[in-house]
Amino acid sequence: MRYLSTRGHADRKRFCEILLEGLAPDGGLYLPERYPQVDAIALQRLRESFNGGRPGGYAALAFEILSLYIDDIPAADLRALCEKTYTEAVFGTPQIVPLKKLEDGFYLEALSNGPTLAFKDMAMQLLGNLFEYELARRGEELNILGATSGDTGSAAEYAMRGKHGVRVFMLSPHGRMSPFQQAQMFSLMDENIHNIAIEGVFDDCQDIVKDVSNDLAFKRAYKIGTVNSINWARLLAQVVYYFAGYFQATTKDTEQVSFTVPSGNFGNVCAGHVARQMGLPIRTLVVATNENDVLDEFFRTGVYRVRGSADTHETSSPSMDISKASNFERFVFDLLGRDGDRVKAFFGEGLSREGRFDLSTDPVFAEAASHYGFRSGKSTHADRLDTIRDVHRRHRLMIDTHTADGVKVAREHREAGTPMVVLETALPIKFAETIVEALGRQPDRPAQFQGIEDLPKRVKVMPARTADVQAFIAQHCARA
Ligand SMILES: *Cc1c(COP(=O)(O)O)cnc(C)c1O
């Protein structure tokens, strides 16, 4: 299997070559040259691997699916990496991603029982093991530099803690994360994890990461890398739980299932698109957004319009607060018949200059729904509160704010005879303030998180200056 860039670059690369990379050299995103096809016999075999979610089933399924895309890691090693990653000890249940039934034909798929209680653990935990494996094989080290306002940073730290050959330097805006999120990140005492609280806002943190990445001499000397959501290995890991969700919601491989996905950067739902392109019988992929409705607008109108910072709302489902959807380019590449030149025209300088592109009059736009099965919808703060209350009253289940956006939009797209699965992307404890607003009580807290706010914290507070961050990195790693 070779990988190509969505912007038409001639290079073709193998999985391990792109594993540690972000963007392709032409600024595009990596995708496989073709999607491996899963026919009826193969689907039956995958269902048997998953084995109804019995112990080891999810890891076996992950190995089978990853093997279709990775041919430069020996099979026995890849299987061992999957088995080490997807364990009941880390994810809380033997099924790893159990379905919770709301009512007949309407389910939540629990993706947030990993170490940081958000679905990003599903991919990041595998990435940590893949990075450690590949770096050891090359005899190299990597220093991961990132900026976070919450979920991504903690998932990356919990995935990389204690891993050989990897250090993490994670910038966050000083005093702006919830006490729970701060406790999650800052209580890590692993030597290879460095929390840096920047005196500024999230954008200041991101600007510093950009500055450091643009300082090519520094980047090379200190082996700086990232783990952002455009990483192909992360997306690939997420394909697996669409299969696992499908097998749990059906008994026969001829049945169809629809999924609703709370979306921000379009990474999660893009993995659903890949699963559907492989032949998994997905009827509809419903994109649920919050007030930041870039994606809902596109799927309704054919116009993709990125938002300025003044136009980007701070909401009670903050992990979906995006101004542009960084993985969306992958889907548009397929929608445009894999025409790299057109993708480059839309997403390259065109988008920086115009801030939008318009496919409303292009015949391909209709295919987003008719051929690729996409629908969309939007949810607001008031919808979120109503949905959290309603699900709690009717089903005795507490859901988080992002999942509530998904449930609200899913209800608008249910069809008789087709099960609807909503991806549960976080647990309510992470967003306690809104749960209290909706239900008048604190969310349940899993036992291992009792009292984490009182643990000792390890964090370095710094002014928003790139040079200071660079000096800190230099001090904490051996020069390569
Ligand atoms: C990251 C995140 C999302 C958005 O996922 P994308 O892959 O960016 O679309 C939704 N919900 C939660 C809780 C998240 O952490």
The ligand as a Gaussian input file, in Angstrom:
#p B3LYP/6-31G(d) Opt

LIG

0 1
 C      -11.987000      16.098000      19.295000
 C      -13.379000      15.939000      19.757000
 C      -14.478000      16.028000      18.869000
 C      -14.312000      16.358000      17.400000
 O      -13.720000      15.323000      16.672000
 P      -13.120000      15.593000      15.203000
 O      -12.381000      14.376000      14.862000
 O      -12.237000      16.814000      15.330000
 O      -14.289000      15.859000      14.288000
 C      -15.751000      15.792000      19.374000
 N      -15.954000      15.529000      20.681000
 C      -14.930000      15.442000      21.568000
 C      -15.226000      15.174000      22.994000
 C      -13.612000      15.642000      21.145000
 O      -12.596000      15.581000      22.023000

